[in-house]
Amino acid sequence: MFTSFIDLLYGLDSKQKIKRPPRRPHRKIEYKFDQKLFEYLKNENTN
């Protein structure tokens, strides 16, 4: 019972990961924004 529950949990998790598309069109925009935010924070810390 317990092991089957764990298998069910992990199975669900892996299925969700597979369902998710590997690339999303707005992914690059998010990355660019994160980079800008990171650079901004880096500059703020040095000042």
N, C-alpha and C positions, 0 to 999 in steps of 0.2 A: 504493500500500500504506500509506504513512505517513499520507496525508490521510484515507483511509478509516478508519484506526485512530482518528484524532482525531475524526472524525465519529461513530464508534461510541462513543467515550468521552463526547462531549458529548451524544449521543443518549440514552445510558444515564442520564446525569446529569439531563437534562431530564425523562425519563420518570419517574424517581424523585421529582422535585419535583412533577410533575403528580399522581402517585399519592397523595402525602401529602395528607391532608385539610386544608383551609385553617384550620379551627377545631377545636380539641380542648377537651373540657369542662374538663380540668384546667389549661388554659392560663391562665385568669384567676387561679386559685389560685397558680400559679407566679409570675405577675406581682406579685400582692399580697405574696407572700413576698419576692420580690426587692426590692420597694419598702421593706418593713419592714427588710430586711437593709441596704439602702442608707442608710436613715435612721439605723439603729443605728450603722453605720460612720461616718457623717457626725458623729453625736453623739460617738462615741469619739474622732474626730480633733480635734474642737473642745476636748474636755476635756483 
